[in-house]
Amino acid sequence: MQPPPKETGYLQAASWDELPDWGRDELRQAWPAFIRTCMALSSQARWQPPCWAAARMDRHDDASLRAFFESWFTPYRILNADGTLSGLVTGYYEPLLRGSRTPSQTYRFPIYGVPDDLLTIQVDELFPELEGERVRGRRENGHVVPYYTRGEIEQGIDSLRGREILWVDDAVELFFLHIQGSGRVRLQDGEVVRVGYANHNGHPYRSVGRILIDRGELTIASASMQGIKQWGHDNPDRLQPLLAENPAYVFFRELPSDAIGPIGALGVPITPGRSIAVDEKSVPLGAPVYLATSWPNSNKPLSRLMFAQDKGGAIKGAVRADFFWGFGDEAGEFAGRMRQSGQMWLLLPSAITTSAHERD
């Protein structure tokens, strides 16, 4: 796990006293998320000491856990590449859709698995300086070309026939399932199927909310997930052309029904209220991050220890986080309305040297 490079952000040495409400955070709620991080990272030498110490903890009250983090980690304020301290904090959740394993006039919008012709190319195998970079594409006439866009996929392509996992009844809900990256689908017989992110088509995410704002059809205040859904239901004939303006498309896989939660990019179940998605070019996956923001549509402080256990195509920049609210309608209400300013502190195992990335 390496600190972020300067071109994507800076780290600045900080003290624990600088973390807002650090002394009041209920760290017992965060501990399970930390243990899951250790499951993924404990094979890394720098993570072994704190993870081994965590396994030997015999007290789990907030004071003991606070002393643990203060002993094994060092806080660093995250700054944007331009030196600013604040960034955008949005929210996501695990939605519930209605669906079927077979198509019908009602259930006609497919959730696709990964197509056989999708290529995922690890660019850094050819160009080591592009560490972590991947591109997606397909072969055509002996060349690798970009994979199909959302609009092309929704018009129908041969390589996706037979790759349908499920069919759902609402195009807008399916679109937001793509944005959330995971969800549950209730079938007609009551069975609930969990689906999670498997891959994507490689095209950049484009916000349909921003498109509607720019056209004057929604205000900034109304361009929440709920506002966009309402626009879609009010404008059914214009919905598909709007959604196609976001060329990004997500492919899914069916998850075990007894899964603890959605699986994030770190490879472990993410925890409601304690997991965030980050830009891994700026914040290392798995790292504890102290987040100071506010509750959706309010000035009420929301400051707590989080874990960078996921990533997303729309999450770009150093001080940038997507807050996982959990499953269901209430979580969806919070997630859909969350567009807050926030500040972040990265907690690194004390053995990690960050001097080359610090800013005075």
C-alpha positions as CSV (number, residue, x, y, z in Angstrom):
1,M,0.0,0.0,0.0
2,Q,1.6,3.2,-1.2
3,P,0.7,6.9,-0.4
4,P,-0.8,8.9,-3.3
5,P,1.5,10.5,-5.8
6,K,1.7,14.3,-5.8
7,E,-0.1,14.7,-9.1
8,T,-3.3,13.3,-7.6
9,G,-3.0,14.8,-4.1
10,Y,-0.8,15.4,-1.1
11,L,-0.4,14.1,2.4
12,Q,0.3,16.5,5.3
13,A,1.4,15.3,8.7
14,A,-1.4,15.8,11.2
15,S,-2.1,15.2,14.9
16,W,-5.0,13.2,16.3
17,D,-6.4,16.4,17.9
18,E,-7.0,17.8,14.4
19,L,-9.6,15.1,13.6
20,P,-13.0,16.6,14.4
21,D,-14.9,14.6,17.0
22,W,-12.3,11.8,17.0
23,G,-12.7,11.4,20.8
24,R,-16.5,10.9,20.4
25,D,-16.6,8.4,17.5
26,E,-18.2,5.0,18.4
27,L,-15.3,3.0,17.2
28,R,-16.9,-0.3,18.1
29,Q,-19.1,0.2,15.1
30,A,-16.0,0.5,12.9
31,W,-14.1,-2.4,14.2
32,P,-15.8,-5.2,12.0
33,A,-14.9,-3.1,8.9
34,F,-11.3,-2.9,10.1
35,I,-11.1,-6.7,10.7
36,R,-12.3,-7.2,7.1
37,T,-9.6,-4.9,5.8
38,C,-7.1,-7.0,7.7
39,M,-8.5,-10.1,6.0
40,A,-7.5,-8.5,2.7
41,L,-4.2,-6.9,3.6
42,S,-2.6,-8.9,6.4
43,S,-0.3,-10.6,4.0
44,Q,1.4,-7.3,3.3
45,A,4.4,-6.7,5.6
46,R,3.4,-3.2,6.6
47,W,0.0,-4.3,7.6
48,Q,1.0,-7.4,9.6
49,P,1.9,-5.6,12.9
50,P,-1.4,-3.7,13.3
51,C,-3.5,-6.6,12.1
52,W,-1.8,-9.1,14.3
53,A,-2.2,-6.7,17.2
54,A,-5.9,-6.4,16.4
55,A,-6.3,-10.2,16.5
56,R,-5.0,-10.1,20.0
57,M,-7.3,-7.4,21.3
58,D,-9.2,-8.6,24.3
59,R,-11.2,-5.4,24.9
60,H,-13.4,-3.7,22.4
61,D,-14.7,-0.6,24.1
62,D,-14.3,2.7,22.3
63,A,-11.5,3.9,24.6
64,S,-9.4,0.8,24.0
65,L,-10.0,0.9,20.2
66,R,-9.1,4.6,20.1
67,A,-5.8,3.8,21.9
68,F,-5.2,1.0,19.5
69,F,-5.5,3.2,16.4
70,E,-3.4,6.0,18.0
71,S,-0.7,3.4,18.8
72,W,-0.5,1.7,15.4
73,F,-1.4,4.4,12.9
74,T,-0.3,7.9,12.0
75,P,-2.9,10.5,10.7
76,Y,-2.2,12.5,7.5
77,R,-4.4,15.2,6.2
78,I,-5.3,14.5,2.5
79,L,-5.0,17.6,0.2
80,N,-6.1,17.9,-3.3
81,A,-3.5,18.4,-6.1
82,D,-4.1,22.1,-6.0
83,G,-3.6,22.2,-2.2
84,T,-7.2,22.6,-1.2
85,L,-8.6,20.7,1.8
86,S,-12.2,20.1,0.9
87,G,-13.9,17.8,-1.6
88,L,-17.2,16.2,-2.6
89,V,-18.8,13.4,-0.5
90,T,-21.7,11.6,-2.2
91,G,-23.5,8.4,-1.2
92,Y,-24.4,5.0,-2.5
93,Y,-26.5,2.1,-1.3
94,E,-27.8,-1.4,-2.1
95,P,-31.1,-1.1,-3.9
96,L,-34.0,-3.6,-4.2
97,L,-35.4,-4.2,-7.6
98,R,-38.3,-6.4,-8.9
99,G,-37.3,-9.0,-11.4
100,S,-37.6,-12.4,-13.0
101,R,-35.3,-15.1,-14.4
102,T,-37.2,-15.1,-17.7
103,P,-38.2,-12.1,-19.8
104,S,-41.8,-11.0,-20.3
105,Q,-43.7,-7.9,-21.2
106,T,-43.3,-6.7,-17.6
107,Y,-39.7,-7.9,-17.0
108,R,-38.0,-6.7,-20.1
109,F,-34.8,-4.9,-19.0
110,P,-31.9,-7.3,-18.7
111,I,-29.1,-7.5,-16.1
112,Y,-26.1,-8.8,-18.1
113,G,-23.2,-10.9,-17.0
114,V,-19.8,-10.3,-18.5
115,P,-19.8,-10.9,-22.3
116,D,-17.3,-13.3,-23.8
117,D,-15.9,-10.7,-26.2
118,L,-15.0,-8.1,-23.5
119,L,-11.2,-7.7,-23.3
120,T,-9.6,-6.3,-20.1
121,I,-6.0,-5.2,-20.8
122,Q,-3.6,-4.5,-18.0
123,V,-1.8,-1.6,-19.4
124,D,1.0,-1.5,-16.8
125,E,2.3,-4.8,-18.1
126,L,3.4,-2.9,-21.2
127,F,4.0,0.5,-19.6
128,P,5.0,0.1,-15.9
129,E,4.7,3.9,-15.3
130,L,0.9,3.5,-15.8
131,E,0.6,1.4,-12.6
132,G,-2.9,0.1,-12.1
133,E,-4.3,1.3,-15.4
134,R,-6.6,-1.0,-17.4
135,V,-8.5,-0.6,-20.6
136,R,-11.5,-2.5,-22.0
137,G,-12.2,-3.3,-25.6
138,R,-13.0,-5.9,-28.1
139,R,-11.4,-7.4,-31.2
140,E,-12.6,-6.2,-34.6
141,N,-10.8,-7.1,-37.9
142,G,-7.6,-7.9,-36.1
143,H,-7.6,-4.7,-34.0
144,V,-8.6,-3.8,-30.4
145,V,-11.4,-1.2,-30.5
146,P,-13.5,0.3,-27.7
147,Y,-16.2,-1.9,-26.3
148,Y,-19.8,-1.0,-27.1
149,T,-21.4,2.0,-25.4
150,R,-24.5,1.9,-23.3
151,G,-26.6,3.0,-26.3
152,E,-25.3,0.3,-28.5
153,I,-25.7,-2.4,-25.8
154,E,-29.3,-1.4,-25.2
155,Q,-30.1,-1.6,-28.9
156,G,-29.0,-5.2,-28.8
157,I,-25.7,-6.9,-29.6
158,D,-25.1,-10.5,-30.4
159,S,-22.4,-11.2,-27.9
160,L,-24.8,-10.4,-25.0
161,R,-27.5,-12.8,-26.0
162,G,-27.6,-15.6,-23.5
163,R,-25.6,-13.5,-20.9
164,E,-28.7,-12.3,-19.1
165,I,-28.7,-13.0,-15.4
166,L,-32.1,-11.6,-14.6
167,W,-34.7,-9.3,-16.1
168,V,-36.2,-6.3,-14.2
169,D,-39.3,-4.2,-14.7
170,D,-37.9,-0.6,-14.5
171,A,-35.2,1.0,-16.7
172,V,-34.5,3.8,-14.3
173,E,-34.0,1.5,-11.3
174,L,-31.7,-0.7,-13.5
175,F,-29.7,2.4,-14.5
176,F,-29.2,3.3,-10.8
177,L,-28.2,-0.3,-10.1
178,H,-25.4,0.3,-12.5
179,I,-24.3,3.4,-10.6
180,Q,-24.6,1.7,-7.2
181,G,-22.6,-1.4,-8.4
182,S,-24.6,-4.0,-6.4
183,G,-28.1,-4.7,-5.4
184,R,-30.8,-7.2,-4.7
185,V,-33.7,-8.4,-7.0
186,R,-36.9,-9.8,-5.6
187,L,-38.4,-12.5,-7.9
188,Q,-42.1,-13.2,-8.3
189,D,-41.9,-16.2,-6.0
190,G,-40.3,-14.1,-3.2
191,E,-36.7,-15.3,-3.7
192,V,-34.2,-12.5,-3.4
193,V,-31.1,-12.7,-5.6
194,R,-28.0,-10.6,-4.9
195,V,-26.0,-9.2,-7.8
196,G,-22.6,-7.5,-7.7
197,Y,-20.2,-5.7,-10.0
198,A,-18.2,-8.0,-12.3
199,N,-16.8,-5.7,-14.9
200,H,-17.7,-2.7,-17.1
201,N,-17.4,-1.6,-20.7
202,G,-14.5,0.8,-20.2
203,H,-16.3,4.0,-21.2
204,P,-16.1,7.0,-18.8
205,Y,-19.1,7.8,-16.6
206,R,-21.2,10.8,-17.5
207,S,-23.7,12.3,-15.1
208,V,-27.2,12.4,-16.4
209,G,-28.1,14.7,-13.5
210,R,-25.5,17.2,-14.8
211,I,-27.0,16.9,-18.3
212,L,-30.5,17.7,-17.0
213,I,-29.1,20.6,-15.0
214,D,-27.3,22.0,-18.0
215,R,-30.5,21.8,-20.0
216,G,-32.5,23.6,-17.3
217,E,-34.8,20.6,-16.7
218,L,-33.6,20.1,-13.1
219,T,-32.0,22.4,-10.6
220,I,-28.9,21.5,-8.6
221,A,-31.1,21.0,-5.6
222,S,-33.5,18.6,-7.4
223,A,-30.9,16.6,-9.4
224,S,-30.7,14.0,-6.7
225,M,-31.3,10.3,-7.4
226,Q,-34.9,10.8,-6.4
227,G,-35.3,13.8,-8.7
228,I,-33.8,12.0,-11.7
229,K,-36.0,9.0,-11.1
230,Q,-39.0,11.2,-11.0
231,W,-37.9,12.9,-14.2
232,G,-37.6,9.5,-15.9
233,H,-41.1,8.4,-14.8
234,D,-42.5,11.8,-16.0
235,N,-40.7,11.6,-19.4
236,P,-40.8,7.9,-20.4
237,D,-40.4,8.6,-24.1
238,R,-37.2,10.7,-23.5
239,L,-35.7,8.3,-20.9
240,Q,-33.6,6.0,-23.1
241,P,-32.0,8.7,-25.1
242,L,-31.0,10.5,-21.8
243,L,-29.6,7.3,-20.2
244,A,-27.6,6.6,-23.4
245,E,-25.7,9.8,-23.0
246,N,-23.9,8.1,-20.2
247,P,-21.8,5.6,-22.3
248,A,-20.6,3.6,-19.2
249,Y,-22.2,0.2,-18.7
250,V,-21.8,-2.3,-15.8
251,F,-21.8,-6.1,-16.0
252,F,-22.9,-8.1,-13.0
253,R,-22.5,-11.5,-11.4
254,E,-24.8,-13.4,-9.1
255,L,-23.6,-13.4,-5.4
256,P,-24.3,-16.1,-2.8
257,S,-27.6,-15.5,-1.1
258,D,-25.9,-15.6,2.4
259,A,-23.3,-12.9,1.6
260,I,-22.8,-10.5,4.5
261,G,-23.0,-7.6,2.2
262,P,-22.0,-6.3,-1.2
263,I,-18.4,-7.1,-2.1
264,G,-16.3,-4.0,-2.7
265,A,-13.2,-3.5,-4.8
266,L,-11.0,-4.6,-1.9
267,G,-12.6,-8.0,-2.2
268,V,-14.4,-8.0,1.2
269,P,-18.0,-7.2,2.2
270,I,-18.5,-3.5,2.7
271,T,-20.0,-2.1,5.9
272,P,-23.0,0.3,6.1
273,G,-21.9,3.6,7.5
274,R,-18.2,2.6,7.7
275,S,-17.1,1.9,4.1
276,I,-16.4,4.4,1.4
277,A,-15.5,4.3,-2.2
278,V,-12.4,6.3,-3.2
279,D,-10.1,7.1,-6.1
280,E,-7.5,4.4,-5.5
281,K,-4.9,6.6,-7.4
282,S,-5.2,9.0,-4.4
283,V,-6.2,6.9,-1.5
284,P,-4.9,3.3,-1.1
285,L,-7.7,0.6,-1.0
286,G,-8.1,-0.8,2.5
287,A,-6.8,2.2,4.3
288,P,-8.6,3.7,7.3
289,V,-9.8,7.2,6.5
290,Y,-11.2,9.7,8.9
291,L,-14.0,11.6,7.2
292,A,-15.5,14.9,8.4
293,T,-18.6,15.9,6.5
294,S,-22.3,16.5,7.2
295,W,-25.5,14.6,7.0
296,P,-27.4,14.8,3.7
297,N,-29.1,18.1,3.0
298,S,-28.0,19.5,6.4
299,N,-25.2,21.2,8.3
300,K,-25.3,18.5,11.0
301,P,-21.7,17.2,11.4
302,L,-21.0,13.6,10.3
303,S,-17.4,12.7,11.4
304,R,-16.3,9.1,11.8
305,L,-13.7,6.5,11.0
306,M,-14.3,4.9,7.6
307,F,-12.5,2.3,5.5
308,A,-11.6,2.7,1.8
309,Q,-13.0,-0.6,0.7
310,D,-14.5,0.3,-2.7
311,K,-14.0,2.4,-5.8
312,G,-16.2,3.8,-8.5
313,G,-16.0,5.2,-12.0
314,A,-17.4,8.6,-10.9
315,I,-15.0,8.9,-7.8
316,K,-12.1,10.9,-9.0
317,G,-9.7,13.0,-6.9
318,A,-7.9,13.0,-3.6
319,V,-10.5,14.5,-1.3
320,R,-13.4,12.6,-2.8
321,A,-15.5,9.8,-1.2
322,D,-18.7,7.9,-1.8
323,F,-20.3,6.9,1.5
324,F,-22.0,3.5,1.7
325,W,-25.3,3.8,3.5
326,G,-26.5,0.2,3.4
327,F,-29.6,-1.6,2.0
328,G,-33.1,-0.5,1.5
329,D,-35.3,2.6,1.1
330,E,-34.0,4.6,4.0
331,A,-30.4,4.0,2.9
332,G,-31.5,5.1,-0.6
333,E,-33.0,8.3,0.7
334,F,-29.7,9.2,2.4
335,A,-27.6,8.1,-0.5
336,G,-29.6,9.9,-3.1
337,R,-29.6,13.2,-1.3
338,M,-26.0,13.2,-0.2
339,R,-23.8,15.7,-1.9
340,Q,-21.8,17.3,0.9
341,S,-18.5,19.0,1.3
342,G,-16.0,17.0,3.4
343,Q,-12.4,16.7,4.5
344,M,-10.4,13.5,4.9
345,W,-7.4,12.2,6.9
346,L,-5.6,9.0,5.8
347,L,-4.4,6.7,8.6
348,L,-1.3,4.9,7.7
349,P,0.4,2.1,9.6
350,S,3.1,4.0,11.5
351,A,5.9,2.1,9.7
352,I,5.0,3.5,6.3
353,T,7.3,6.4,5.2
354,T,5.4,9.2,3.6
355,S,8.0,12.0,3.6
356,A,8.3,12.0,-0.2
357,H,4.6,12.8,-0.5
358,E,4.1,15.2,2.3
359,R,3.5,18.9,1.9
360,D,4.6,21.4,4.4
